[in-house]
Amino acid sequence: MGGGSRNREDNLSQEKRQHPRLPFKRQLTIFAESPQLKKTIEYDATGINLSRGGILLSSRADFAEGTRCTLTFHDVNESTVSRTGIIRRVQTPPDMNLPEPEHLYGIEFDDLISEEALATMIGTTS
């Protein structure tokens, strides 16, 4: 059982990762319901990484965990891509003291992206 604590930490950090994450530095738009305004609003966002099951992005948007959202962006062929999902994680980096700080959003897609579609989105060939 030696080193069990480290193995447990590794398992905890990877247990929700069913698909490998790939770098995804692309501009996106996030659309979601604002509880304060009671309407759908849109914000600019920047992709950080992407997998078949979800995306990590940063935005000045102020959405809560559990919020349903739609993301739109252009793939490498300049085709518009739209994905729906749910915000599973919201994190504000500790050094963000701005009036509208950037938040990190972990979003789980409603449907898995195919390997072929993922390759087109990130610009790799299968």
C-alpha positions as CSV (number, residue, x, y, z in Angstrom):
1,M,0.0,0.0,0.0
2,G,3.0,2.3,0.0
3,G,2.4,5.4,-2.1
4,G,-1.3,4.8,-2.0
5,S,-2.0,8.4,-1.3
6,R,-0.3,9.5,-4.5
7,N,-2.1,6.9,-6.6
8,R,-5.4,8.0,-5.0
9,E,-4.7,11.7,-6.0
10,D,-3.8,10.7,-9.5
11,N,-7.0,8.6,-9.8
12,L,-9.1,11.5,-8.4
13,S,-7.7,14.0,-10.9
14,Q,-8.1,11.6,-13.8
15,E,-11.4,9.8,-12.9
16,K,-13.6,12.2,-14.9
17,R,-11.2,12.3,-17.9
18,Q,-12.7,9.8,-20.3
19,H,-11.1,11.4,-23.4
20,P,-7.7,13.0,-23.9
21,R,-7.6,16.8,-24.0
22,L,-6.0,18.6,-26.9
23,P,-4.8,22.2,-27.1
24,F,-7.6,24.4,-28.6
25,K,-6.6,28.0,-28.8
26,R,-9.6,29.4,-30.7
27,Q,-12.1,32.2,-30.3
28,L,-15.6,31.1,-29.4
29,T,-19.0,32.6,-28.4
30,I,-20.8,31.2,-25.4
31,F,-24.6,31.6,-25.2
32,A,-26.3,30.8,-21.9
33,E,-29.2,31.9,-19.6
34,S,-28.3,34.6,-17.2
35,P,-30.2,34.0,-13.9
36,Q,-29.9,37.7,-13.1
37,L,-31.2,39.0,-16.4
38,K,-33.6,36.1,-17.0
39,K,-32.6,35.9,-20.7
40,T,-30.0,34.3,-22.9
41,I,-26.8,36.4,-23.3
42,E,-23.7,35.9,-25.3
43,Y,-20.0,36.4,-24.4
44,D,-16.7,36.0,-26.2
45,A,-14.6,33.2,-25.0
46,T,-11.2,31.6,-25.7
47,G,-10.7,27.9,-25.9
48,I,-7.9,26.3,-23.9
49,N,-8.4,22.6,-24.6
50,L,-10.9,20.3,-26.2
51,S,-11.8,16.6,-26.0
52,R,-14.5,14.5,-27.5
53,G,-16.6,15.0,-24.4
54,G,-16.0,18.7,-23.5
55,I,-14.0,21.9,-23.5
56,L,-12.1,24.1,-21.1
57,L,-12.4,27.8,-22.0
58,S,-11.9,31.2,-20.4
59,S,-14.4,34.1,-20.6
60,R,-15.5,37.2,-18.7
61,A,-19.0,35.7,-18.6
62,D,-20.6,35.1,-15.2
63,F,-22.4,31.8,-15.5
64,A,-23.0,29.3,-12.7
65,E,-22.2,25.6,-12.6
66,G,-25.1,23.6,-14.0
67,T,-26.0,26.2,-16.6
68,R,-26.9,24.9,-20.0
69,C,-25.0,26.6,-22.8
70,T,-24.3,26.6,-26.5
71,L,-20.9,27.3,-28.0
72,T,-20.2,28.4,-31.5
73,F,-16.8,28.7,-33.3
74,H,-15.2,28.1,-36.7
75,D,-13.3,25.0,-37.5
76,V,-10.1,24.9,-39.6
77,N,-12.2,25.0,-42.7
78,E,-14.0,28.1,-41.5
79,S,-17.3,26.2,-41.1
80,T,-19.4,27.2,-38.1
81,V,-19.5,24.6,-35.4
82,S,-22.2,24.7,-32.7
83,R,-22.1,22.4,-29.6
84,T,-24.5,22.3,-26.6
85,G,-23.6,21.3,-23.1
86,I,-23.7,22.0,-19.4
87,I,-21.2,24.0,-17.4
88,R,-19.7,21.5,-14.9
89,R,-17.0,23.6,-13.4
90,V,-16.4,27.3,-12.9
91,Q,-13.0,28.6,-11.6
92,T,-11.7,32.1,-11.1
93,P,-7.9,32.3,-11.0
94,P,-6.8,33.8,-7.7
95,D,-4.8,36.6,-9.3
96,M,-7.8,38.0,-11.1
97,N,-8.8,41.3,-9.3
98,L,-10.4,42.9,-12.3
99,P,-14.0,44.3,-12.2
100,E,-14.9,41.6,-14.8
101,P,-12.4,38.8,-14.2
102,E,-11.8,35.9,-16.6
103,H,-13.4,32.7,-15.4
104,L,-12.4,29.2,-16.5
105,Y,-15.3,27.0,-17.6
106,G,-15.3,23.3,-17.9
107,I,-18.2,22.3,-20.2
108,E,-19.4,18.8,-20.8
109,F,-21.0,18.4,-24.3
110,D,-24.4,16.8,-24.6
111,D,-23.0,14.4,-27.3
112,L,-19.5,13.1,-27.9
113,I,-17.6,14.6,-30.9
114,S,-16.5,12.0,-33.4
115,E,-12.8,11.6,-33.9
116,E,-13.2,13.0,-37.5
117,A,-15.0,16.1,-36.3
118,L,-12.5,16.6,-33.5
119,A,-9.7,16.5,-36.0
120,T,-11.4,19.1,-38.2
121,M,-12.0,21.3,-35.1
122,I,-8.4,21.3,-33.9
123,G,-6.7,21.0,-37.3
124,T,-5.1,17.6,-37.2
125,T,-5.6,14.7,-39.5
126,S,-6.7,11.3,-38.4
